[in-house]
Amino acid sequence: MIMELPTDGAAVVRERLSLVVVSGLQGLVLDVAVLWLFFGLRFSFWVAMGLPVSFMGGVAVMGLVEAFGILPHHLIHSLETPRKNRRVRARAGRRWTSPASAWSGRWPV
C-alpha cells in the first residue's frame, strides 16, 4: 500500500518564497541604480544596506506585537478555564469529569 499526498503544500510555499526573494533582489538593484543616477554611489550603497536592516527590524517588531497580544490571551484563558470547571463540577455534585461536558451553554464574553 502506497500513500500519496494529493497536494504538496511545501512546493507552493517554496515557490512563493523564491518569488519574494527574486522580487526583493530586483527591487534592490533598481533602487541602487536609480539612486546612483541621481545621488551617487556612496549614498545608494548606504540606502541599499539600510533596506534589509529596516525590513528585519519591522518583522521583529511585528513579532513582538503579536507575542504581546497572544500571550495575555492564552494566560487569561488558561487561568480562567480550571476555575470555571471547578464551579460547574461543584454545582453538579461532581458528576462530570471532563471540561467538555461541563459547558454552561453560554458563549464567553
C-alpha positions in Angstrom: 0.0 0.0 0.0 1.4 3.4 -1.0 0.1 6.6 0.4 0.4 9.7 -1.6 -0.5 13.3 -0.7 -2.9 14.8 -3.2 -1.3 18.3 -2.8 2.2 19.2 -1.7 1.9 22.4 0.3 5.7 22.7 0.7 6.2 23.2 -3.1 3.7 26.1 -3.1 5.5 27.8 -0.1 8.9 27.2 -1.7 7.7 28.8 -5.0 6.2 31.8 -3.2 9.4 32.3 -1.1 11.6 32.2 -4.2 9.3 34.8 -5.9 9.6 37.1 -2.8 13.4 36.7 -2.9 13.7 37.4 -6.6 11.3 40.4 -6.4 13.3 41.8 -3.5 16.6 41.4 -5.3 15.2 43.1 -8.4 13.8 45.9 -6.3 17.2 46.3 -4.6 19.0 46.5 -7.9 16.6 49.1 -9.3 16.8 51.1 -6.2 20.6 51.2 -6.3 20.6 52.1 -10.0 18.1 55.0 -9.7 19.8 56.4 -6.5 23.2 56.0 -8.2 22.0 58.1 -11.1 20.7 60.9 -9.0 22.7 60.9 -5.8 25.9 59.0 -6.4 27.3 55.5 -5.5 28.1 56.2 -1.8 24.5 57.3 -1.0 22.9 54.5 -3.0 25.1 51.9 -1.1 24.0 53.1 2.3 20.4 53.2 1.3 20.7 49.6 -0.1 22.3 48.5 3.2 19.5 50.1 5.2 16.6 48.4 3.4 17.2 44.8 4.7 18.0 46.1 8.2 14.8 48.1 8.3 12.8 45.2 6.9 14.2 42.8 9.5 13.5 45.4 12.2 9.9 45.7 11.1 9.4 41.9 11.1 10.9 41.7 14.6 8.7 44.5 15.9 5.6 42.8 14.4 6.6 39.6 16.1 6.8 41.3 19.4 3.4 42.9 18.9 2.0 39.5 18.0 3.6 37.9 21.0 2.3 40.6 23.4 -1.2 40.1 22.0 -1.3 36.3 22.1 0.5 35.7 25.5 -2.0 37.6 27.7 -4.9 35.9 25.8 -3.6 32.4 26.5 -2.7 33.2 30.1 -6.2 34.5 30.8 -7.8 31.6 29.1 -5.6 29.0 30.9 -6.3 30.7 34.3 -10.0 31.1 33.7 -10.9 27.6 32.5 -10.0 25.5 35.6 -11.8 27.9 37.9 -14.9 27.7 35.7 -14.7 23.9 35.6 -14.4 23.7 39.4 -17.5 25.9 39.8 -19.5 23.8 37.4 -18.4 20.5 38.9 -19.2 21.7 42.4 -22.7 22.8 41.3 -23.3 19.5 39.6 -22.2 17.4 42.6 -19.0 16.2 40.7 -20.9 14.1 38.2 -18.8 15.3 35.3 -15.1 14.7 34.9 -14.3 16.3 31.5 -14.3 20.1 30.9 -16.2 19.5 27.6 -19.2 18.0 29.4 -19.2 21.0 31.8 -20.1 23.6 29.2 -22.6 26.1 30.7 -24.4 26.8 27.4 -23.2 30.4 27.2 -20.6 31.9 25.0 -17.7 33.7 26.7 -17.8 37.5 26.5 
